[in-house]
Amino acid sequence: MGRLFGTDGVRGVANADLTAEMALGLSVAAAHVLAEAGTFKGHRPVAVVGRDPRASGEFLEAAVVAGLASAGVDVLRVGVLPTPAVAYLTGALGADLGVMLSASHNPMPDNGIKFFARGGHKLADDLEDRIERTYREHASGEPWDRPTGAGVGRVKEYDEGFDKYVAHLVGVLPNRLDGLRVVIDGAHGAAARVSPEAFARAGAEVVTIATEPDGLNINDGCGSTHLEGLRAAVVEHGADLGVAHDGDADRCLAVDADGNDVDGDQILSVLALGMKEAGTLRGNTVVATVMSNLGFKLAMEREGVELLQTAVGDRYVLEEMKRGGYSLGGEQSGHVIALDHATTGDGTLTGLMLAARVAATGRPLAELAGVMRRLPQVLINVRDVDKTRVGSSARLATAVNQAEKELGETGRVLLRSSGTEPLVRVMVEAADLEQARAVAERLADEVKSALG
């Protein structure tokens, strides 16, 4: 039996892998485990619960709210808001627990549950393990200790969450965005209202696409995994830049005025140099993952910025940032964490900070992003294999070693199992695109043979 919690909560096909019963049980388990851990410290606990617009989020939210209230937790329902909004409100409102229902960039049929601890921080692995263990024990028949009467939790709508979060985003910007035209791709997701409103309040002229969620169209040919619509819209409207979010808006990718992609590594480069100039890049360090393009590492070395790399997953970036007291970190995928202003990746905040840098310098995004040159990188997702054996296969270790020797110092290889999907990712970088593609395809075939 595999671990329920992946790198970003519990995720699966809603009503198949992730059922209402599971959502209710996990919520009750979380309440009990956090109570036992002393999180509630003897007072009546409060939880903030939000979701993205997926249709399945409606019944899963109901299950989570029921589970928490049945365990004696008062619930503030904030409705459809981004993941970072739920994290922010958990901290800002002094809540003991936050719960977000979303499967991020995954297709609409998927959904997920993510828990936040006091302060809006992601739960530590050991707490997730205890929640999962407690959930499994009670799912097998052990009865819960349930409060009755006045001891049950109360449920309240917290409609002020939207304005409180948007005001926070605009309030942390170093300068306004007056004079900029920005296209926003909301992925028909959780940022469909938040992001355009925040950019407009900050002074930008806003053009929107994919900002009409109907519960079924989230991430459907739009958002940070499908930038073609954003590219066309930026060029069509003569915009200075475009930003694209994923379903729960904890990430942001961008497009410059010419319609060229600006990925997470380039965004980090722009923000890192801006923060260095402003004296806010603590430790003169940026934290990223091993998936970062080699060109990013070379650019940071050239600009005198220290780069620390972690395992893939924004939670590991965040752990390293907290450990070293650093202020900026993120992933190539667009998860960017500005720890002075957020406890998790925040796509709207990232887009605002990027636009603010463009506005402050008067330089086009293409010029700012040009500080780094992306080396050709090929990523192949290999499905229908046993991803749990990717790190223990001697055959794959030999194949990777041979590939690394072939690439030399101008390239690198990374094989890893996905923390959110049933697949193995094969990533190859090289100075030449054709070489990177050939090596990646060869390794993908090895993965299929060795783990299929």
N, C-alpha and C positions, 0 to 999 in steps of 0.2 A: 504494500500500500504506500503510494507516494505521499510526499508532504503536500498539504493543502496550500500553504502559504508559499508563493513564489517571491520574486524580487520586488513585486509591487502588489501585495495583498493576495486575496483569493480570487481567481478568475476562471471563467469557463463559459460554456453555452448556457444561457439563462433558461431555467426550467428543465434543464437536462443535467448538466454537471452542477450548476449552481441553482438550487431549488429554494423555494420559500422556506421550507423546513430547515434547510442548512443555514440560510440567512438569519432566521430566528434563533437557531441553536448557537451559532457563532456569536451573536450579539449577547445572548444570555451568558455564554461562557466568558466573553470579554469582560462583562460587568463583574462576574464573580472573581475572575483572576485579578483584575485591577483592584478590586476591593481587598482581596487577600494580600496583594502586594503593597497595601498601604496608600494607594493612590488617592483614595477618597478621604482618608484621614478622619473618619468618624462623622463626616457631614453628609447631607443628602446630595448624591452626585447628579451632575448635569451633563448631558451629551448634546452636541451639535450634529445634525444629520442633514446631508445634502446629496444631490445626485446629478447626473447628466441627463439629457432628454430622452434616452432610450425608453421605448415602450415598456420593457421589462423592469425598468427602474421603478415604475409605479407600484408593482406588487412587491418587489424586493424591499423598497423603502417601507412599505406597510409592515412587512415582516420584521425588519430591523427595529422599527419604532415599537412594535408590539413586544419584541424580545426584550428590549431595554426597559420599557415601562414595566413589564412583568417582573423584572429583576430589581425594581425599586429606583430606577434612574429617570429623572425628569428629562424630557426631550424638547429641544428647540429645533423645529423643522425649518430649514432655510430654503428649501425647494431647489430649483435648478440653478446651480452655481458651479464655478470651476473648483477642482480639487484644491488649489492653493487658497481659494476663498474660504473653504471649510477649515483648512489648517489655520488660516489667519483668524477667523472668527472664534475658533476653539481657544486660541490664545487670548485674543482681545476681550472675550466675554468671560474669561476665567473658568471656562468649562473643564470638566475632568476628562472628557473623551470626545473625539470627533469621529464620525463615520461618513465615508464617501462611497457612493455606489456608482461605479463607472468601470468600463474596460478600456478607457483611454483611446488609443488609436485602432483598437481591434474592430472588426466588422460589427454591425448592429446586433446580430443574434447573441453576441457575447455580452457578459456583464461581469462585474467584480465588486468586491468589498474591501475597502482599505480603512484601517483604524489609525487614529492619531491619539497620542497621549496628551496629557496636560501641557499647555504651551504650544500645541499644534505640531508637535514633533512625531515622526514616524516611530512606531513601536520597535523596540529592540528585538532581535531574533529570539532571545530566550523567552520573552513575553508572548510572542507569536506562537512559539512551540507549546507553551503552557496553555494558551487559549485553545490550540488545536487538540491537545491531549485531553483537556477538560471537555471539549465539545464531543470528542469521540467516546469518552467514558459515558456521558449522559445520553448520547445517541443510541448506545447499546442497552439502555434501560434504566440506569441509575437515576432516581428522581432528583429534581432540583429542590433546593430550599427556597420557597417562594413567599414573598411578603403578601399580606392581605390588608384589607381595609385602607386606612390612610397611608399604609406603607408602600402601596404601588405607585409607580411613577406617573407624573402628569405630562401631557403633550401639549405644546404651544407652538403656533406659527410665529416665526420670527421674520417678518417681512422687511425689517430694517437692514437685514444683512447685505442686500445689494448695494444700497447707498453707502453703508459703512465701509464696505470693501473698496468700492470705486474711489471714495474719498481718500482712503489710505494709499491707493496706487498713485493717484495724481499728486498727493501730498509729499511723496518721497522723491519726486523728480527734481534734478538739480536746475532745470530750466524748462520753459514752456516750449511748445511745438508750433507756435504761430508761424504761418508761411509754408508749412509742409502739407503736401497732399499725400495721404496714406490710404492704400487699399487693404482692407482686412478680410481675410478668409476665415470665417468662424467655424468651418467644418460641420455646420448645422449641429453644433455641439453646445457645451456648457458656457462658452464665451460669446455666444451669438449676440447677447445683449450687453454683457459686461465690457468687452473689448472696444466696440465702437463708442460706447458712452465714455469710457475712460480717455480714449484718444481725443474725442471731441471736447471734453472738459479741459484737457491739457492744451487745447488751442489748434489742433490739427483739423484740416479739411478731410473728412472721412468718406471713402467710397466702400461699400460693403458687398461681399458675395458670400454665398452659403451661410446666411444668417437667418434662415427660416426653418428651424427644426420642427419636424412633425412626429418625432418618436421613431421613425423608420429610416430616415435619410442621413443619420449621423455618419460622418467619414465616407459617405458614398461618392466617390470620384472627386473629393474635395479635401481641404485641410492639409496638414503638414506632410501627409503621405501621397498627396496628389497635387503637385504645385502647378500643373499646366494651366489651370483656370486662373490662378493668381498671376502667373507670368503674363498672360494675355490681357488681363484687366489692368495691370500696372502700365503696360505699354499703351493700351487703348485710351486710358484716362490721363496719360502724361504725368503719372504720380512720381513722387520722389522715391518711394519705396513701397513694398507690400509686406505684410506679415501674415503668416498662416499658423493656425493653432491645430491641435489634435482634439479629440472628442471631449476630454476633460480639462483642456487648456493648461496643462502643466508644462507644455513645451511650445516653442516658437521657432519657426524657420522663416527666412526672409527672402525677398527678391529685390534686386536693385532696379534703378530707373530704366535700364536697358532690358529688363526681363531675365537677368541672370540670377541663378540660385545663390543664396548666402546661407551656408549651413551653420550648425552649432559651433564648430571649431572657429569659423570666421567671426561669428557673433562674439564668442569668447575673446577672440583676439582684439576686436574693436573695443569691447568693454574693458578688458584688462588694461589696455594702453590709456584709455580715458581715465580709469580709476588710478592708475599709476601717476598720471599727470596731476590728478586732483589730490593725491596723497591718501586715498582711501583703499588702496590695494594692500591689505594687511600682509606683512611678511614679504611683500613684493613677490607674491606667489599666487598662482592659479592652479586649481585642482581639476583634473580631467581623468578620463578612463583610458584603458589600454586600446580602446577603439578609435581614439583620436588620430587624425591624419598625421603622418610624419611631418608634413609641411607645417602643421601647427607647432610641433615641438621645435622645429628649426627656427620658426619665426619668433617664438618666445625667447629662445637662446640669443638670437640676434638683437632683440630689443631689451635684453637684460632682465627678463622676468623668469623666475624659477617655476618649473612645471613639475607637479607631483601627479603621478598616475595611479589609479586604483582599478579594482575589478569593475566589470561592466554593471551599471545600475546606479541610479542617482542616489540611492540610499548609502552606497559605499563612498561616493563623492562627499555626501553630507557628513558621514562619520569622520572622514579625514579632515574636512574643513573644521568641524567642531574640535577635533583632537589638536589641530595646530593653530586654531584661532584665525583661520583664513576667511576672507570676505567674498571670494568669487570662485565658482566652480561650475562644472557642467559636463554635458555630453554632446557628441557630434549630432545626435538626433534632435537637439534643440532643448533638452532639459538644462536650464541655466538657473543656478541658485545664487542669489545676491543675499547673503546671510544677514546683512545689516537690516534688510527690509522684509525677508520672507524665511520661513522655516523649511520650504520645499521648493522644487522647481515651479516657476510661475511664468507662463507663456505671455500673459498680458503685460506683466511688469517687464519682462525681457524686451518685448517689442517697444514699449514706451522708452526704456533706457537706451535702446539702439537708436530710436528716432530722436531722442534728446541729444545724443552725441552728434548726429547729422546736423541738427538745428544749431547746436552750440559751435561747431567747427565751420559750418557753411560749406563743408566738403561733401560731395556725393558719396553715397554708400559704397559704390563700386571702388572708389579711391580708398576709403577707409578699410574696406575688407581686403584690399590688395596688399595689405601688410603681410599676408601669408599666401603662399602658392600651394594649392592642393596637389599633392602627388596622386597619380592615378590609383584608385582604390576599387577593387571589385569585391562585392559581397554576394554570396550565394547561400540561400536558405535551403537546407536539405531536410525534407520531410520524410515521415514514415520510417524513422530509424530509432534505435534505442539511445536517446540522448544521454542517459545516465552513465553510459560507458565511454563517453568521448575522452575523458581524462585518464582512463585506465587501459586503453587499447595500445598494445605495443606496436601493432601494425601502423596505427595512425601516428604514433610518436616517431617512427622511422620515416614515414612519408613527410611529416612536417620538417624533420631535421634535414632531409634531402632538399626540400624546397627552399629552406633558409640558406643553405649553402649555395644554391643556384642564384638566389637573389642578391646575396652579399649584403653590404652595408647600405645599399640604396633601396632596400625593401624589407618587408617583414610579413609574417604569417600569424594569423590568430584563428584558432578553432575553439568554439565554446558552445555549450548548450544554452538555448534561450530560457530565460527565467519566467517568461510569460506565455510562450507558445510551444507546441510539441515539435521542435525542430532543432537542428544543429546549424550554427552560423559559421560559414567559411569566409574569412576575410584575408585578402592578399593585397599588399601595396608594392608598387615597383615604380621605377623611373619611367618605364614604358608601359602603356595601357595594354598592348597586346600580350606582353609577357605576364602582366598581372592576371589577365583573363585566362591565359593558358594554364598557369599554375593553379589558379582557383578552380577551374573546371576539373583539372586532374585530381586535386585534393577532394573535391566534392564527390567524384566517382569513388575515391578510396573510402570516404565516409559511408557511402551507400553500401559498398561491398563489406566493410568491416562491421558496420552496425545495423545493417538491414535485416 
